[in-house]
Amino acid sequence: MKSEQATATVTLSYGDKSIELNALVDTSASRSIISKRLAEDLEALIPIKEPYELKTADE
């Protein structure tokens, strides 16, 4: 798969802030995540109560 086939232009919004970016799309993912920096830019950082392990399909 070519990288441009797995990305889409998306707009993330939280409150009155929005950021448009190219995002990697995984239609079979069980969770969606964004970077801490992006969450801070949106003023949308919500700390999780307990850490969880992220796994890839190869694991």
N, C-alpha and C positions, 0 to 999 in steps of 0.2 A: 504494500500500500504506500502510495506517495504521501508525504507529509501534508501537502495541500488538500488532500482528500479527507484528512482526519481533523481538519480545523474549520472553525466557523467564526465569523465576526459576531460578537455578542456584546450586549450592553448590560453591565451589572449596575444595579441601583440599590441604594439604601438611604432612606430618608430623602433629602433633597440633593444628594450627591450621586453622580453617574460616571462610569468609566467605560469607554468602548475599547475593546481589545480583541485580538485573535486568540481563540481558546482551543485547546485540544479536546476533541469530542470522543467520548467512550460510551457508546449506547448501552453497553452491558455492565457498566460500573454500578456497584451497590451504594457508593457514596460519591459526593462531589466535594472537592476541596479547592481552596484558593490560598495563595501565599499570605503570610502574616502581613507583609508590606502592603499588599493590595487591600486586605481587610482594614488596615490602619488608614490607608488613603481614603477609603470609603467611610471611615469612622464607624466600622461595622464589626470590630473585633469582639467576638463573644467567646471567652475562654471555655474550653470543654472541662467538665467536672473530672473526668478520668481519661487518661490517654488510651488510645486504641491502636492496634497494629494494622497498618495498611499492607495489603498483599497484592501481588500481581497475579495474572492468570497463569504464569509459569510456575508459581509456587504451590 
